[in-house]
Amino acid sequence: MSNNDIGNSFDHAERIGVIGSPSSTHSLSIDILASAVDKRLVGGLFVFKFIQDGHDHYALGQITEIRLKNVWSEDPTMRILIRHKGRVEPITERQDTHTALMFVSAVFANTKNGFEPSMLGTVPPTGTSVKLVNESIMQNLLARYRREVFYLGYVYGANILLPMWFKHFGNEEGGAGEAYHIGIFGKTGSGKSVLAKMMLLAYAKHRQLTIFVLDPQGEFAKLKDEHPMLGTLLMKKIKVYNLHNLILTSNELFKKILVMSGFLERIGIYHEDNKARAAAQIDLILRGKINGTRITKNWEQNGSKTNIKQSPNKWYRRETFDAIIEKLKEEKILLRIYGGMEYRDRVRSLLEGNHEELYDLWAKVANLFTFDGKSKIESVTIDDLIKSVTEAAKGHIIIIDLSETDVPSNILWTDEVRMLVINEFLSSLKEHAQQVYKQGKMLNTLVVIDEAHRLAPREKPDNPELERVKNTLKDAVRTTRKFGLGWMFISQTLSSLDKEIIDQIRIYIFGFGLAYGSELYALKEIIGGNEEAIRLYQTFKDPQSVLGYKEYSFMSIGPISPLSFSGAPLFFKALHYPNEFIEKNTTKR
């Protein structure tokens, strides 16, 4: 783009004011021209031109506040006259001065290589023109980034699309070279889940990036059916799995769930230590290992003795259950569970009989570890799922539906089991990312967690399995960034999500509802006490109070746009989803 192009665009832009005094490199005082005092300026995007280090520079920023001052009307005598007459000519209105506060979000230097990111290293002189950014200026400044930008909304307070970019996490073209952790916060109804969908579609344009979504309400599971034109943006296959269709493989999980199920209590094993020993013996029997000796035959009847070596896919069968019961009656097995004769006799007596109800409970546990009776298209082991999509040449979108509307009656499904499966998925993904990194590669994967405060609450959970999930997430956000594994947390409030996770987030997006109390305090901490930005954020309207089309406004912090590299917050109004979102991101690219 030539100097003449940007120069002509700037010259023809509408002037709304000039830089006044006092101003600093942190925030600028703008004297508003009389021709612009009746315009909506707060939240709009503006530009001024200045010279720095011998080069033309263009600085863009948003106005956060406008102040009116009339020194004559502040005089006590004038106040009395105004009180009685309402207006005093030519004092009221004509002597008003309007001053705006503007913070700069991006600076571009016009060099021989084109426009390059710079910084506001000096304060331009008073009288420097400040103009309204138009499409022409935006296109000129961001011409080199045109193929990378995506649009989620308009500049807050203006009708200019705000360019954003969503880089994949690899080292290839268009990649950031590392993962970003992202947080989207806002009250119920603030539009955060819809915004997350749009961001997911923006990331989906990278063919090598895999996206996992933990979807507690089934919101994302509807994605592929929401609009026929989504295929123009969605360059990946979408697969939806119910959480209960993820097949477990870990023998440690089998033992834990068996203890948790109450199965062992029904056969007279009550103490936690004894239950752990009994679960370990059952696991060894199932895997054909007794005293470290591998039993090679699948089924071997030898008098009253039955040796078993079974695949987990067969554990739910009645013959497997019956064989386990017979094996548990053996004295050498019971001795490894209980030392006291009376306890062994109690267990042995309870193992006599038909055990129909006991078998039903056994089958519900075993069915968590099998494909049998399930569609293999809808069911997959956790390890196979992670490896199949992260090692493929082209990434996928995998949505794990946690809403649990159709849980089969033949599996054991409790809150504890649910948390165990989620933790197994998260732990396996983290371990796989580390293994890939050791091979000199990056996983290039984003995990989206809706309603994240349910899995990582700030307060200590009462449920120990939920506590493990929370600790897994905390460890993941600290360690996986360099592995190319990023996390997106969607939560209703800042105070409800674990603080260690919030501290590791790189890109923050705040919707309506965090402007008061402890939420406001937490928000100020994140943005460094930027009072001007807070005041602009507090002008957001409640989307649920608007008649007609709902407007969803957001404040973003972090490297989400070519206009945000200075670290200053950006404010935008989200596009209507899906129609307007699809239109703007297909016609503008």
N, C-alpha and C positions, 0 to 999 in steps of 0.2 A: 504494500500500500504506500503510495507516494506522500510526500509532505504536503503537496497541494490538496490531496484528497482530505486529509485530516484537518488541514488549515481551512479549507472551504466549509467543511462540516461544522467546525467550531465557530467560524465567523457567522454562519447562518443560524446558529442555535439561539434560542431565546435567553436574553440576559435577565436575571432576576435580582441581582445585587452585586455588591463589591466587597472585597475583604476589608474589614474595619479593625478597630482597636478596642480592647486588647485581643491579641491572637497569639497562639503558640503552635508548635508542631503537634501538640496533643489535640487541641480543638481550636477551631477558627471562629472568629466573630464576623458575621456577614451582615452588612447594612443592606436591608431590603429596599429596592427601588419602589417608588410610589406606584409604578405600573404593575407591580407584582404583589402588593400587599393583600389583595383580595383573592389570591390564588392559594390552593392547597399545596403547601410546601413541606410540611412536616412528613418525614419518611421518604420524600422524593430523592432521586439520585441527581447529583449536580457535579459539574466539572469546572476546573479553572486551569489556565495555562500559565506556566512560569518557567524561568530559566534557572538551571542549576548545573554547575560544572560545565558551562558552555553549551548545554543541550536543552532543547525544548522539552519540557515535562508536562504531562497532563495528569492531574490529580482528581480522583473521583471520591465522592463521599455522600453521606446522607445527613439531612438536617434533622436533629432530634428535638429541637425546641425553638419557639419564637417568642421573644419578649417585646412588649410594648412599653415605651417610656415617653412621657410628656412632662418635662421639667416645669413648664408653666402651670399645668393643672395640679401640680403638687404644692403650689404656693397656698397657704391657708386662706388668703382672701379669695383666690380663684375657686377654691373648694367650696366656699360659701356661696359664691355666685352660681357655680355649677349645680349646687344643691337646690337652689331656688329656680333657676332657669333651665337646667338640663344641659344647655349648650351655651358656650360663650365664644362668639366669633371675634377674631379669627384664631382663638386658642385651641378649643377642642377640635379634634380630628386633624386639622391642618398642621398643627405642631407635633403631631404624633411621630415617633420614630419606631421602626420595627427592626429588631436585631435578632438574627438567627444564630444558633450554635450548630456547627457542622464538624463532624469528625471524619477524617480521611481514611478510607478503607483500602485504596489501591492507588499507586503512582506508576505511570509508564514513562520511560525515557525514550525519546525519538532519536535513535542512533542509526548508524549506517547499516546495521543489521536488522533494522525495523524496530518495532516497539518492544522494549524489554522491561521487566519489573524493576522498579527502583524504590525509593523511599522519600518521604518529606523531610529533607535534611536542613531546610531553612524555611523561614516564614516569608512568603511573597509580600511585596509592598502593599500598603493600603491603596485602595482604588482598583486592585486587580479584579477584572470581571469574573463573576461566577455565573455560569450558564446552566440551563436545564439540559440534561443528557437526552439526546434523541437516538433513534435507531441508527442513523447514519454514523454518529460518533461511536456508538457501541460497536458497530460492524467494523469500522476502521481500526479501532484500538485492539479488537480481539480477532482480527482476520487470521492470525497464525494459529489460533486455538479453535477455529470454527468447527473442525471435525471432532473435537473432543468435548464440546459443551453439550449440556442437556438442560432442559427447562422444567423446573418444578413450579414456578410461579412468577408473578410480576413484582417489581420493586414496590415495596410498601409505600403507598401514597402516590404512585405513578402508574402509567400504563405501559411501562417498558419491561420486557421480559428480562428476568435476572439470569444471566448465564451461570451455569454450575458445571462442575466436572466430577466424575466418579471414576477414579482410576482403579484398575485391577491391582492386585498385590504382588505381581511378579516383576521380573527384571526386563521383560520384553517391552516392545514399543507400547506406549500408553500405560505403562505400569508405574506404580509408586515405589517399587523396590522393597516394600514392607507393608504390613497390614495396618489398617486403621481400626480403632475401636470407636463406635458411634453410639450416641445416646439421644433418644427422642423422648421428650417429656411434655406432659400436658394433661389437664383434667380430662375425664370422660367426656367425649363429644367435642374435643378440641381439634380433631382431625389427624391425630398422630398416626393411627393405623393406616389411614388412606395415604398419608405422606410417605409412610414406610413402604407401601406398595409401589408408589412411584419411584422411590429410590431403588427398590429391588429391581424394577424394570430398567432403570438406568444402568445399574451394575450388570444386568443380564446381557447387555450388548457385547460384553467381553466374552468371546467364545471359550477362553481357557479358564474362566472363573466358575467355580461351583458355589451354589448357594443352598444352604440348609435353613429351613424355617421351622421353629418350634411354635406351633399355632394352637393356643389353648382354647380359642373360641370358634375355630373353623373359618376364620376370616380370610386367611390366605388360601385355604383349600379351594375357594371359589374362583381364584384368580383366572384360570384358563377359560372359564365360561362367562366372564363378565362382559366381554365385548369382542365381536368378530374381528375387529381391526388390531387387537392386541398382538396378533401374530406378526405385524409389521415391525414391532419393537422387540418382541420376545423371540430371541434367536436360539432358545434352548427348549429342550423337552422338560415338561413338568410331570413329576411323579408324586402322587400323594399316598402316604402310608399312615394307617392308624397306629398309634403307639403300641397297642396290644398285638399288632402284627409283626413287630420286630422280634425276631427269634433270638433267645439268649443261648449262649454257648459255654459260659464260664462255670466250672465246677464249684468255684467259691460262691457264686450267686445261687447255684442250686442248693448248696448246703444252707445258705443264709435264708432263702425263701422257705425251705423245708422246716427250719426251726421256727420261722415267723408264722407259718401256716397253722400251727396248732396240731399238726399230725403226730408229733412225738409225744405230746401230752396225752393224746388219746390211747397211746400204748404204754402209759405209765411212766414216762420219762419227763420229770418236771424241772429239775434244777438246770440252770443255764449251762453249767460246765458239762453235765451229763448229756444234755441235748446236743451240744457241740460235738461231743465224742460220738454220739449215736449218728449224727448227720455225716460225720467223717467216715464211719464204718459203712453206712449205706452207699456213700459215694464210691468207696473202694470196691464194694460188692458189684455195683453197676458197671464199673470200669474193669472188672476182672482182675483186681489187684488185691491179693491177700498176703500180708507179711512181705510185701515187696516182690512176690512171685507173680508173674503174668500168667493167667490161665488162658490157654490158647483156644479152647473150644467154646463156641457160642453157647451151646446148651449141653450139659453133661449130667445125667442122672446117675448117681452112685449110691444106691441104697436110699438113705434119708437125706443125703447131701445133694445140694444143687449148686453148681458153679455157674456164674453168669458173666458174660461179656457182651454188653449191649450198647448200640448206638443211642445217643439221646433221642433220636427220632422214634425209638421203640419203647421208651421208658413208660409211656402212658398205658401200654397194653396190660390187660388183666393178668396174663401169664407172667409178665415181669413183676407186677405187684405181688402175686402169689409166691413167686420165687424169693422175693425180698423178705416176705413175712417168714417163710420157712428158714431162710438163712439167719434171720435175727433170733430164731429160737435156739440156735447152736450156742453151747456153753462158752466156747472160745470167743465168740463175738460178744456175748453179753458181758464176759469178764472185762472186755475193753471199754465197756460203758459203765458198769457198776461193780464195785468190789464186794458189796454186801450180798449174801445169799438171798435175804428176804426181798431185796429190790429186784434181783434177777428173776426170782420166782414170780414177783408181781408182774413184771413185763411179759414173762413167758405165758402166764395165765391169760393176760389181756390179748395176747396174739392168737389165742385159740378162737375158732368160730369162723363165720362167713365173711364179715367185715365189708358189707356192701357200702355203707356210708364212708368207711375209712378209705375204701378204694376210690370213691368219688372225689374225696379230698386229694388223694395221691395223684389222680389223673389231672386234676386242675393245676397242680404244681407242675407235673411233667409236661403238660401241654404248652407251657411257656417256652419249652426247649425243643419243640417239634414242628415240622412242616405238615405232618399228617393231619388230614381233616381241614387243611387251609389251602387257599389258592396260592400257588408259588409266585403268581404275578403280583399278588398283594402282600406277600410275606417274604421276609429276607432276614438273614442273620445280620446283626449290627456290623460285624467286621466286613462281611461281603458287601453290604451297602456302602460303607465308607470307602472301601478300596475300589469298588466298581466305578464310582462316580469321580473320585479324586484322582484316579490314575488314568482315566479316559482322556483321549486327545481333546475332546470337547466337553466343557462343563455342563452340569445339569442343574435344575432347580428341584430340590427334594423338600417336600412339605410333609412334616410329621404332625398329623392332626391329634391334638391332645384333648379334644372336646369329648371323646369317648361316648358317642351317642349310641353305638351298636356294639357294646362289649359282649363277646360270646359268653354264654353261661357255663361253658366247660373249661374256663381258665380261672385261676385265682387272681382276682383283680381288686386290690385294696390301695389306699393312699400310699402305704409303705412300698408295695410292689411297684406302683407307678413311679415313685421316686427312684427306686432301684434301677428300673429300665432307663429312665432319663439319665441317671448318673453313669450308667454303663455306656450309653451313647456318647455323652460328653467326654468321658475318660478315654474311650477308644479313639475318638476324633483327635483329642490332644496328643495321645501317644503316637498315632499315625503321622501327625504333623511333625513330631520330633524325629521320627524315623526317616521321613522324606528329607528333612533338613540335614540329617547326618549324611545323606547321599548327595548333598550339594544342590538340592532343589528346594523349591518353595511350594507349599500346599496350594496357595492361591484359592482360598476358600473363605466365604463369609457365612457366619451363622447369625440368623435373625431370631431373637427371642422376644415374642410379644408378651405383655403382662409380666415383665421380667422380675418385678418385685415379688411375684409368687414363688419364684425359684431362688431368689437371692435377697430375702428381706433384710432390712437393717437390724431388726431385733433378732435375738437368738431364737431359732425355731424350737418348738417343743418336740417336733418329729425328728428323731436322729437321722433318718434317711434324707430328709430335706436339708438338714445341716451338712450332710456329705455333698449334696448337690451344690449347695452354696459355696462350700470350700473348693470344690472342683472348679467352679466358675471363677472364683477369686484367684486361684492359682493360674488358670488359663489366661486371664487378661494380663497377668504379670509376665507370662513366659512365652506366649504364642505369637506375639507380634512379629518377631524376627523369623518365625517359621512360615509366615505368609498366611496365618489363620487369624482373621478379624472377627469381631463380635459386634452386633448391633442390639442394643438393649432398648426396649420400648416400655415406658413405665408412666404411671399416672402422676407421680410426684417424685421430687428429688429426695425427700426425707424418707420415703419408703424403700428405696434401693440401697443396698450395702455401700457404704462410703468408699471402701477400697476400690470397688468397681468404678464408681463415679470418678475417682481421682485418676484412673487409667484411661479415661475416654479422651479421644483426640478431637472428634467432631461432635459438638453439642447442637441440638436443635430444640428450641423451647416454644411450645404452643401456649394457648391461653390457659390461665389458672394458677400461675406461680407467683403472683404479684403481692402476696400478703403473708405475714407471719413468718414461720420457720422456712417456708419455701422461698420467700423473698431474700431472707438472710443467706440461704444456701446459693441462690442465684447470684447474689452480689459477690460471694466468695469466688465463684467460677469465673466471672467476667472482670475480676480485679477491682470491684467497687466503682465501675464506670457509671456514675450517676446519670449522665446524659442518656446512655443506652437504657438504663432502668426506666427512666421517665418515658421514653418512647415505647418501651415494652408495655408499660402500664396503660397505654392508650388502646391496646388491643381490645376489640369488642368480643363479647361472649357470642360464639357462633350460634348458640341455641336461642339467642334473643333477637336475631335478625329475621325480618320478614322476607319472604321470597328466597332467593339463592343465599345459602349460607356462605360466609366468608371466613376462611381459616388463615389466620396470620401467624407467622413464625419469626423467631430471632435465631440466627445461626452463628456459631463461633467455631473457627477452625478452617482448615484448607478444603473447603467445599466449593469454592468458586475462584476463577481468575481475578475476581475483585476483592478477595478476602485475604491476600497474602500478608497484609500488614498486621493481622490478628484482630482487627476491629470487627465488632458484630455487624452482621448484615440482616436486614429486615425485608421480608417478602410476604406476599399474599398468594396462597397456593392456587394453582390452576384447578378448574373443576374436573373431577375425575369421573369417568374415563374419557369422555368425548373431547373436551378442550385439551387435556393432556396429550392425547394421541395426535390431535390435529397440530399442535404447536411443535411436537417433536418429530413429525414426519414432513411438514412443509418448511420448517426452518433449517433443516439439516442439509 
